[in-house]
Amino acid sequence: MKRGVIIMIFTIVVVGGVIGAIFFIKPVPKYYTRYGVELGTNVQITYETSKGNAKQVVDEMFKKFSDYEEIFDPWLVGSELYNLNHSDGKWTKVSPVLLTVIKDSIDFSKLTDGKFDPTVGRLIPLWGFNTDNTRNWHLPSPKEIKDALKHVGYQNVEIRGDEVRLLNGVWLDLNGMMEGYIAQMLVEMAKKNDPNSTGFVDIGGTIGIIGPKNGNEPWIVGIQDPRGNPNQAIAYVKLYSGYVGTSGDYERYIIVDGKRYYHIFDPKTGYSNDYLESVTTVSTRSIYSDGFGVFSMVAGEKAMKEMAQKIGVAYYAINENGQVIKSANWNEYEYKK
């Protein structure tokens, strides 16, 4: 899904010296960074620990992505989510990981009165957005969309213990919260290894902070200009902890007769809305780093403001006219160069 959050690394140089005096300067931590492509998106993990096993821990984190793909990829034949989507309405036992994300997604659906809805799974291949091949992205016919909407609705998801049942032919797509959840799991892996370790996890622009840079400084994150190039930041946010993510209309989209259609669908209409170009969310809860942005792209500015106050997140949004909209608490996180 999405994204457009750019990690900007600033280097600090300490210079000092007085004749006859000795200064003991705490050494700057040495970070180990690894890049990769996982779950169809760019991943970066930067990590430092006084235990000296940063590389080992990061490598273990990357190994977890194979497990997550086998759980969450709805288009991978044999994955846990694929099997659930093709279970023909039968009760199906699921893993604790999948169950957690389904529960969180359904809870957020209820909170947003269905504006956020993980059961839009059948709409995604209908538009061709389940593939990276842009030639497959297209505008479906009104009849095709109407037929697909018959199989959308979070009320069709039933949970009984560790079993899930999908009624009325719905398909789940959990991208609205999956990346935030995985970022949280990897941050917890890092902290379990060393509670005082620092760094960050970046999964396609969904970022979880392990600990402050160099132990006491913020990480500076650039927010992509939705109408600029991928490396062009329109604003910056400073984070010592928590999660940040961006949802936008500029990653997977088509333009037909001058109108932009993108991959975040209104579950009531089957089309994307044009209220906002992007929403960046800062939260202490990983599930909101993505979920709130998806909800806002569907629901619009007024609903975004009301929901942010209800769940306690900060946001920086660009509306359809290119105007910046910021929550009152955004100043706590805003970084000005």
Residue pairs with C-beta under 8 A, 6 or more apart in sequence:
1 41
1 175
1 176
1 179
1 204
1 247
1 251
1 252
1 263
1 264
1 290
2 204
2 205
2 245
2 246
2 247
2 248
2 251
2 293
3 41
3 204
3 205
3 206
3 224
3 245
3 246
3 247
3 248
3 251
4 205
4 223
4 224
4 226
4 230
4 246
4 248
4 250
4 251
4 278
5 202
5 205
5 206
5 207
5 221
5 222
5 223
5 224
5 244
5 245
5 246
5 280
6 221
6 222
6 223
6 224
6 230
6 231
6 233
7 44
7 46
7 200
7 202
7 207
7 219
7 220
7 221
7 222
8 220
8 221
8 222
8 233
8 236
9 220
10 220
12 28
12 214
12 217
14 25
14 28
16 23
16 25
17 23
28 214
29 48
29 198
29 214
29 215
30 48
30 54
31 46
31 47
31 48
31 54
31 199
32 46
32 47
32 48
32 54
32 55
32 58
33 44
33 45
33 46
33 47
34 44
34 45
34 55
34 58
34 59
34 62
35 42
35 43
35 44
36 42
36 43
36 62
36 65
37 43
38 62
38 65
38 68
38 69
38 203
39 65
39 68
39 69
39 72
39 73
39 178
39 179
39 182
39 203
39 204
40 132
41 179
41 203
41 204
41 205
42 202
42 204
43 62
43 65
43 201
43 202
43 203
43 204
44 201
44 202
45 58
45 61
45 62
45 186
45 199
45 200
45 201
45 202
46 199
46 200
47 54
47 57
47 58
47 190
47 197
47 198
47 199
47 210
48 54
48 197
48 198
48 199
49 57
49 190
49 193
49 194
49 196
49 197
50 194
50 196
50 197
51 193
51 194
51 197
53 193
54 197
57 189
57 190
57 193
60 189
61 186
61 189
61 190
61 201
64 182
64 185
64 186
64 189
65 182
68 97
68 178
68 182
69 76
69 79
70 76
70 78
70 79
70 80
71 79
71 80
71 81
71 95
71 97
71 98
72 79
72 80
72 81
72 98
72 101
72 174
72 178
73 79
73 81
73 82
74 81
74 82
74 85
74 121
74 130
74 171
74 172
74 173
74 174
75 82
75 125
75 130
76 82
80 94
80 95
80 98
81 98
81 172
81 174
83 92
84 92
84 94
84 98
84 164
84 166
84 172
85 121
85 166
85 171
85 172
87 165
87 166
89 165
89 166
89 167
89 168
89 169
90 165
91 160
91 163
91 164
91 165
92 163
92 164
92 165
93 162
93 163
94 102
94 162
94 163
94 164
96 162
97 185
99 159
99 162
99 164
100 181
101 174
101 177
101 178
101 181
102 118
102 157
102 159
102 164
102 172
102 174
103 159
104 177
104 181
104 287
104 291
105 116
105 118
105 154
105 172
105 174
105 176
105 177
105 291
106 118
106 154
106 157
106 159
108 116
108 177
108 287
108 291
108 295
109 116
109 117
109 118
109 154
110 154
111 307
111 310
111 311
112 295
112 299
112 307
114 153
114 154
114 267
114 268
115 266
115 267
115 295
115 298
115 299
115 303
116 176
116 291
116 294
116 295
116 298
117 152
117 153
117 154
117 267
118 154
118 157
118 172
118 173
118 174
118 176
118 177
119 151
119 152
119 153
119 154
119 156
119 157
119 166
119 170
119 171
119 172
119 173
119 267
120 152
120 173
120 265
120 267
121 170
121 171
121 172
121 173
122 148
122 151
122 152
122 169
122 170
122 171
123 145
123 148
123 149
123 152
123 265
123 270
124 130
124 173
124 263
124 265
126 140
126 144
126 145
126 148
127 137
127 138
127 139
127 140
127 261
127 263
128 136
128 137
128 138
129 137
129 252
129 263
137 252
137 253
137 254
138 254
139 254
139 256
139 261
140 148
140 270
145 269
145 270
145 271
146 270
148 270
149 267
149 268
149 269
149 270
150 168
150 169
151 168
151 169
151 170
151 171
152 170
152 267
152 270
153 168
153 170
153 267
156 166
156 167
156 168
156 170
157 164
157 165
157 166
157 167
157 170
157 172
158 164
158 165
158 166
158 167
159 165
166 172
175 290
176 290
176 291
176 294
177 287
177 290
177 291
178 290
179 203
179 204
179 206
179 245
179 289
179 290
180 206
180 208
180 243
180 245
180 286
180 287
180 288
180 289
180 290
180 291
181 286
181 287
182 203
183 201
183 203
183 206
183 207
183 208
183 243
183 286
183 289
184 208
184 243
184 286
186 201
186 208
187 201
187 208
187 209
187 210
190 197
190 199
190 201
190 210
191 197
191 210
191 211
196 211
196 215
197 210
197 211
198 210
198 211
198 212
198 213
198 214
198 215
199 210
199 211
200 207
200 208
200 209
200 210
200 219
201 207
201 208
201 210
205 224
205 245
205 246
206 243
206 244
206 245
206 289
206 290
207 221
207 239
207 243
207 244
207 245
207 289
208 242
208 243
208 286
208 289
209 219
209 239
209 240
209 241
209 242
209 243
211 241
212 218
212 219
212 240
212 241
213 219
218 238
218 239
218 240
218 335
219 238
219 239
219 240
220 236
220 237
220 238
220 335
221 236
221 237
221 238
221 239
221 244
222 233
222 235
222 236
223 233
223 234
223 235
223 236
223 237
223 246
223 278
223 280
223 316
224 230
224 232
224 233
224 234
224 246
224 248
224 250
224 278
225 232
225 233
225 234
226 234
226 248
226 249
226 250
226 277
226 278
226 318
227 250
227 277
227 322
228 234
234 318
234 324
235 316
235 324
235 334
236 334
236 335
236 336
236 337
237 244
237 280
237 282
237 316
237 333
237 334
237 335
238 333
238 334
238 335
239 282
239 333
241 284
242 282
242 283
242 284
243 282
243 283
243 284
243 285
243 286
243 288
243 289
244 280
244 281
244 282
244 283
244 289
245 280
245 281
245 289
245 290
245 293
246 278
246 279
246 280
246 281
246 293
247 264
247 278
247 279
247 281
247 290
247 293
247 294
247 296
247 297
248 262
248 277
248 278
248 279
248 293
248 297
249 260
249 262
249 264
249 272
249 274
249 276
249 277
249 278
249 297
250 262
250 277
250 278
251 262
251 263
252 262
252 263
253 260
253 261
253 262
253 263
253 272
254 260
254 261
254 262
255 261
259 274
260 272
260 274
261 271
261 272
262 272
263 272
264 272
264 294
264 297
264 298
265 271
265 272
265 298
266 272
266 273
266 298
267 298
272 297
273 297
273 298
273 300
274 320
275 296
275 297
275 299
275 300
275 301
275 319
275 320
276 296
276 297
276 300
276 301
276 304
276 317
276 318
276 319
276 320
277 318
277 319
277 320
277 322
278 293
278 317
278 318
279 292
279 293
279 296
279 297
279 304
279 315
279 316
279 317
279 318
280 293
280 315
280 316
280 317
281 288
281 289
281 290
281 292
281 293
281 313
281 314
281 315
282 289
282 313
282 314
282 315
282 330
282 333
283 289
283 292
283 311
283 312
283 313
283 314
284 312
285 311
288 311
288 313
292 304
292 307
292 308
292 311
292 313
292 315
293 315
295 303
295 304
295 307
296 303
296 304
296 307
296 315
296 317
299 307
301 317
301 319
301 325
304 315
304 317
304 325
305 327
308 314
308 315
308 327
313 327
314 327
314 329
314 330
314 332
314 333
315 325
315 326
315 327
315 330
316 324
316 325
316 326
316 327
316 330
316 334
317 324
317 325
317 326
318 324
318 325
319 325
326 334
